Amino acid sequence: MTEKETIQHIITTRKFPRTFDDYANYIFLVGPIAFVAIGFSMIYNYIKFHTGLLILTISILFIFLGLLFAFFVLTRLNDNITFKSISAITDDNMDNIAERLNQKFNLRRIDVNKELNSIVAFTKITAFSWGERLTLVFDKDCILVNSRPSGSTQPLTFIKDRQNIKKLEQIL
């Protein structure tokens, strides 16, 4: 998919097109699914061998924690590809917005593409992140923003993506 097609896809769907790396990140669901499987095997053990109420209680806890972790992982993976729409309050040009991004964020690189009406910025490594990719796509009446890990080696971030989106809302 070319850059222009990618931008058009983002404008129409409000999401990045999924790549192999996005699908590969679903490997992180193995842990929560294992918790649920262990919980169900403990319930089977309780029913088949009458092992006791403690086993049943622990199995319910395992199933609950597995489902909770799976929900968290799926939510974060979906947030990585979803864009948030921000109403453009000011009519600043892309260069002014890029300059404000550079001032507000610890950036290692920023790319302004006036042809495609987009800005892509890469943050530096911090204690909570191995670097984020900030994407701003300028639509007719709004600006679409996204923050996601810059590489496929870190599919999940705990709070850095949401903090970046809040900073972008303040800037815009």
HELIX and SHEET records of a PDB file:
HELIX    1   1 GLU A    3  THR A   13  1                                  11    
HELIX    2   2 PHE A   20  ALA A   24  1                                   5    
HELIX    3   3 ASN A   25  LEU A   29  5                                   5    
HELIX    4   4 VAL A   30  PHE A   49  1                                  20    
HELIX    5   5 LEU A   53  ILE A   81  1                                  29    
HELIX    6   6 MET A   94  LYS A  104  1                                  11    
HELIX    7   7 LYS A  160  ILE A  171  1                                  12    
SHEET    1   A 5 LYS A  84  SER A  87  0                                        
SHEET    2   A 5 CYS A 142  PRO A 149 -1                                        
SHEET    3   A 5 GLU A 132  PHE A 138 -1                                        
SHEET    4   A 5 SER A 118  THR A 123 -1                                        
SHEET    5   A 5 LEU A 107  ASN A 113 -1                                        
END                                                                             
